[in-house]
């Protein structure tokens, strides 16, 4: 029994196509990530094998509950006040016990030390109504990386029940802000997507903005005012080592990696004009992509790397444009009134997120052709969108009117109330990492 579990089932698009969780209009139903009814998932503390801590089993369950609640798709319950189960019952649950507790689904598992010093976290999902297993997987992690295993378990549950790709075992980088508005200290910070594991990557001696992950999540590209000049740098996340992307006295900013990680697209100011350029991630001579009078900035690649969306004031106001990756075929896509900024192509390629400025600043999405515009937020100043790796959520920063304080939020693309992300300080310029490997 005590061996690493393997995945037994794949995600399904419609959980209601089986007897699971939805057998009548009076029972909970989850369809494509939209809740119909109250999908109650119990997550008791996981039992621990000899040599493992019971506190670890409670910690894992607490993280899973927090993760699932953050999706807005479920009502997770536990681990306190809902009962427990034995090590052997992890794979053979007493369904009657959990039905009586009002559960539609059960997340069970166990914690077990391994001979190599790591820990196995078993994770199983059950349909309590039908009395059957939906998914199982085990995760072998270092003893100090238990949180990652818990996030992976939550991703297994989310993906299996919603039919969407996972996104919870990810990290977020952002600009942590302290001090008065006219003397703000800005440092790059990194944390797990639930706010845990928070640490700083820069010291605050130089102002930094717009940190963006590489496709593998091992590097960052960002703009820093080192030497009192805005220039783009690349940092290795693990070591903290950084290097200048483009040498010389030029002003470079608004960087973003290409989908294959080989290039960086960015803006450069030269001769009174701001244009978009691309250069190899290892350096080299930048190649100019735009040459229209005005300011072209905030470039973002389509997921296949074939096109780039960017903002430009060439028409007299900030608007969004799309061009081929070589700079050809530049076309304006926004005509809805107001100004548009900070566009970001979605991981699925079907949408572009943006900041719309029309009195207030709001986060919206539209198709790559500019159609189907939808505004997702309704506050005084929301800006700087970043996509979750599964394309179902958009993170952004919100500035509260009057206070000047900026905080991070995430909003479902399907619509709903934005969720506050916990950060120890004010934050802006968020970037969601790819899924952890």
Secondary structure, 3 states (H helix, E strand, C coil): CCCCCCCCCCCCCEHHHCCCCCCCCCCCEEECCEEECCCEEECCCCEECCCCCHHHHHHHHHHHHHHHHHHCCCEEECCCCCCCCCCHHHCCCCHHHHHHCCCCEEEEEEEEECCCCCEEEEEEEEECCCCEEEEEEEEEECHHHHHHHHHHHHHHHHHHHHCCCCCCCCEEEEEEEECCHHHCEEEEEEEECCCCCCEECCCCCCCEEEEEECCCCCEEEEEECHHHCCEEEEEECCCCCEEECCCCCCEEEEEEECCCCCEEEEEEEECCEEEEEEEECCCCCCEECCCCCCEEEEEEECCCCCEEEEEECCCCCCEEEEEECCCCCCEECCCCCCEEEEEEECCCCCCEEEEEECCCEEEEEECCCCCCCEECCCCCEEEEEEECCCCCEEEEEEECCCCCCEEEEEEECCCCCCEECCCCCEEEEEEECCCCC
